Amino acid sequence: MEGDQRTAEITDKRLLRGARTRATVLRQAVDIASLDGLEGLSFGRLAADTGLSKAGIQTLFRTKEALQLAAVDYARDRFVAAVVEPARSEPHGVARLRALIEHWMVYAETPLFTGGCFRVATMAEYDSKPGPIRDALFRDQRDWVRLLARELRAAAAAGEIAELDADLAAFQIDAVLCATNTALRLGDPEAADRARRIVEGFLAPA
């Protein structure tokens, strides 16, 4: 019985160590990808940057594509935690939409990733390359735009704003945010305020 318990403890420690190593690698991977794209990821570069062994990292992720997909998912989780989750305390409609935009601004201005918005930094790299990585990036793009559209519909249904094509407006707002990310990376000090004014144009009272 004691031997079984000791084996379980060793297994738990190994799993915990593996989870910590994975998180360390992925934190570095998303920063690299936000600067140099997902093609810039390699086991050797991550080993050099983190001080971990190349063999150990490769054991965790097996293939470069698996590493890239894990980085996309990790970036998505961090985006949701930084932008989407904090806005959920606000009621559906204008209040939640404004909260989403404000949290996105913090996400881009701070920024959460070294190269700014992860999706903007990586989408163009794969928009013409069919496959699982493109599918994962498109999934995140689609979910974000749908979230914006849902809050625009809620605002219109509640009479907070004038009736509008929510899908079109969400597409336009996302396009503004993507352009804002680029402007911020180029050092435009007025980019965020400009984006806020554009978004407010969609939120005129009914």
Secondary structure by P-SEA (a helix, b strand, c coil): caaaaaaaaaaaaaaaaaaaaaaaaaaaaaaaaaccccccccaaaaaaaccccaaaaaaacccaaaaaaaaaaaaaaaaaaccccccccccccaaaaaaaaaaaaaaaaacccccccccccccccccccccaaaaaaaaaaaaaaaaaaaaaaaaaaaccccccaaaaaaaaaaaaaaaaaaaaaacccaaaaaaaaaaaaaaccc
